[in-house]
Amino acid sequence: MAVAAPAAEAGSKGPRNKKVKEWKSPDEGQGRLAAIMLSPTMLVLLLVIGLPILVAIRQSFYASGGIDESGFVQEGDNFVGLDNYTNIFSGASADRFWNAFYVTTMFTVVCVVIEVIIGVAMALIMNRAFRGRGLIRASILIPWAVPTVVSALLWAWIFDANGVANDLLNRQIL
């Protein structure tokens, strides 16, 4: 036997529409601010990474040039659809593709494993307290910092008053 819900009171107009002020955390606007601050970086990444990937995918559906049935050289791109993708899995192209795939995969796996082992070993060595720890830390971290210094010096040399940029453009930039 089901129990009936009590009838609404005669003078009641339902739940009150009083807006209760909710407590807001100080971090509530941080998400929108973060999105606004990251949007220029994401736009640059989209242009630098995303656009070339899309162009490469589009280009993969075309064959450039070639020789037609009558023996004449064709210029321009011909739409071939998925033929480029099916060709890498058959014949001599398949052998070259799988060889390149195997070499690239092995190189990646071996390099990552070696880098992780060396990185963890160096981190454990640098974390241990012993005499000469500062020398070990410097010998490990200096090769990491040198490329940045070299790059900064090269850019300073390029844009120097007597630098390469001024010679190439035949005008004084800075």
N, C-alpha and C positions, 0 to 999 in steps of 0.2 A: 504494500500500500504506500503510495507516494504522498509525501507531505506537501501541501500547497504552499506557495510562497505567500507571505503576509501581504495583504492589500496595502497600497500606498495610502498615506494619510490624506484626508480630503484637502487640507490647506497646503500640502507639500508641492513644490514646483520642480522636483527632481534635485539632482546634485547642484550644489552652489557653484556658480561660475567665477568664484573668486580666484584670482591668479596668485599662487603662492610663489614668492620670490625664492628661487633656487640659489644655493651657494655655488659659486663658480671658483674653480681652482685657478691659481695664478698662471698655470701652464695651458689654459684652455685655448688661447689664441696662437699658441706656438706652431701648431700644424699648418695653419694658413700662412704664417710668416715664413716657415721653412719652405713651403711650396713656392712662394713668391721669390725667395732668395735662390732656390735651386733651379728655377725655370730658365735663366740664361745659360747655365751650364748644360742643362738637359737639351736645350735647343742646339747648342754647339755640338754636343755629342751626337744628336740626331743628324745634323748636317755632315759631320766628319765621319761617322761610322754608319749610320742608317742609310743615308743616300747612296754611298758607294755600294753597299750590299744590294740595295734594290736595283741599281743600274747593272750590277754584275748578274743578278738573277734574270733580269730582262734580256741582257746580252747573251745569256746561255741558251736562249731559244732561237738564236740566229747563227748562221754559218757565214763567215766573212769570205768573200771572193770565191775563188775556185775556178774550175774549168767545166764548161757546159758540154752537152752531147756532141756538138760540132767541133769541139777543140778550142774554142775561143775562151779567153780569160774573162771572167765576170768580175765586175767591180761592184762594190756595195755589199750589203748584207742581205741574205736570203733567209726567210723564216723557215725553220726546220722543225719547230715544235719540240717534242721530247726526244728527237733522234739523237741529239748530243748526249743525253743521259743514257739512252739504251746502248749507244756505241761504246761507252766506257766499260760495259759489262760483257762485250763480245769481241773476240779476235785479239789482235795485237794490242789494241787499246786497253783491253781488260788486263792483260799481263802488266803493262806499264802502270795502270791505275792501281792495281793491287800491290805491286812492288812499292810504289810511292806511298800508299796507305800504310803498308807494313813498316817501312823505314821511318815514316813520320811518327807513327804510334810508338814504335820501340824507342826512338830518340826522345820523345816526350816522357814516356814512362821512366826510362833510365835517368834522364836529367832530373825529373821531379823527385825520384827516390833518393838520388845522390844529394840533391840540394837540401832535402828535408833532413837526412842523416847528418850532413855537415852543419846545417843550421842549428839543430837541436844540440849537437856536440859543442858547438861554439857557445850557445846560450848557457849550457851547463857549466862550461869552463869559466865563462865570464861571471857567473852567479856565485861561484865558490870563493870563499875567502882564503887567500894565500898570498905569500910574498911575491910581488911582481905582477899583481893582478892588473894594475893600471897600464903596464907595458903591453900585456896581452890584449886588453881592451882597445888600446890605441892601435895596435897592429891589426886588429880585426876591423875596426871602424874607419881607419884612414882610407883603405881602398874604396869604401863605400862613399866617402865624402869627396874624393879626388875628382871623379867625373863632373860633379857639380861645379867645383872650382875651375876646372879646365873649360867647361862650357861657358861660365861667366867671363873668363878671360878671353875666350874666342869671340864672344859677342861684343865685348869691349873693344877688341882689336878691329872687328868688322866695322863698327860704327864710330871709330875714332876719327878725329879731324883729318888724318892722313890715311884712313882705313880703306878697306877693299870696297865697301859700299859706295863711297864717294868716287873712287876710280871707275867702277863699273857704270855708274849713272852719269858720270862727267858733271857732277854738280856737288855743292857742299850741302850735306843733309843736316848736320848738327853744327 
